Amino acid sequence: MADLTGSWLGTYWQDGEPTRFEMTLVQAQNTLSGSILDDSYLGEAMLNGEAIGRSVSFTKTYVTSSPYAIAYRGTVSEDENLIQGTWLITTRLSGKWEARRSGDDLMAELKRLQTQQLPVEMGFR
C-alpha cells in the first residue's frame, strides 16, 4: 500500500485551463484526510477519502467559495511520487488532474534516511 502522507504540488484542468494547487495528505491505513489550497479565487478546501493499493479517491469541499463537492479519482505511480486521475462535479463538469510529491516532505526523507545502511567504522581511537 502506498504511503501518501505529505505535501504534494499539483495541477487540475478545467476547460483546458490549468489551475495549480498545494495539497497536504494525512493517511491512516486506508483513510485519507487533508487540505488543498488552490492558486485561484476558490482558495482553501478540505478533503476526505481513501487509498486502496494504488487507487486513490477523495472528495474535495471548499471552505467558503463553492457549495459543490468535487470527486477525485486517481492512480499512484510505482515510485509513489505521482498521482494522476480525473475529477468530477455533477455529471457536466470534469477534467484531469495530477500531483507530485513535494520535496518538502521531511517525514518521508527521515524514513528514507533511517532505512539506509550507514557504514560501520572499525578501530575507534
N, C-alpha and C positions, 0 to 999 in steps of 0.2 A: 504494500500500500504506500502510495506517495505521501510524503510529509509536506504539506503546503504552507505550514506556518511561516509567516514572514512578510516582507514587503515586496510588492510587485508593481511594475510600471506597465501600463497598457494603453491600448487604443481600441475604440469601437467605431464602427462606420454606420452612419445613418444617411440614406440618400446619397451615398458616395462621399460624404464629408466626414473626415476623421475628427474624433474628439479624444484627447489624451486623458488618462486618469491614473491616480495612485490608489493602490489597494493594499490593505493590511488584512491578512488572514490569520485566524487562530483555529487550529484543528485539534479536536479532542476525539480520538478514534475516528469514526466516520462523520462526525458533526463539524460543520464549518460555521464560523461567525466572523464578523469583522466590519470594516468600514471602507468606503470608497470616496475619494474626492475628485470630482470631475473638473477638468480645466474648461469650464463653461459656466453659464449662468445657473445651471442646475445645482451645482455645489455638492454638498455632502449627502451621502446615502449610507444606510446600514444594510448588511447582508446576512442571510441565514440560509444554510443549505447542507449539502453532504458531499463527501468524496468516497467513492467506492472503486477500489482498484485505480485505474487511470481515468475514470469518469468523474466529472465534477458537475454539480448542478446547484444553483442558488438563486434566491430571489433578492433583488436589489430594490430598496424602498427609499426614496429621497426624504430627507428630514423635513424640508419646508417647501420645496419648489414644485413638486409634481405629485398628484394623487395616484398615479399609476405605479403598480408593481411590475418590475421587469424580470422575466425569467431568463436566466443564463444557463447554457449547457456548454460543456467543453471537454476536451481530452488533454491530459497531461502528457508531455513528451517523456521519452525514455529516461533522459537525464534529470527530469523533474524541475527544469528551469523555464519551461514554456507551457502555457495553456492556450489552446485555440478552440474557438467554437462559434456558437450563434446566440443571439439574444432575441427576445420576442416580447412585444407589448400588444396585448389583444391579438387578433388574427390578422391585423392590417400592417403593423409596423414590425419589421425585423431587420437583422443585419448580422454582420460578422464582428468578432472581437478576438483580441489576443492580449496576453500579458506575459511579461518576462520577469523572472525573479530579479529583484534589485540587489545590487552589491552591498546594500546597507543592512543585510540580514546577519547581524552579529551572532545570533544563536546558531545558525547553520554553519558559520565559519568556525565557531568554537567546537561544535560537534565534529567537524572535519578535522580540525587540529588534534582533537583528543583521540581520534582513530588512527592517526599517523604513527608509524613506528619511529621513535626517537632513537638516535644512535647511542649506544652504551659505551662509555669510555672506561677503559680499564687503567689501573695503575694511578690512583689518586695520590697526590703527594702531600 
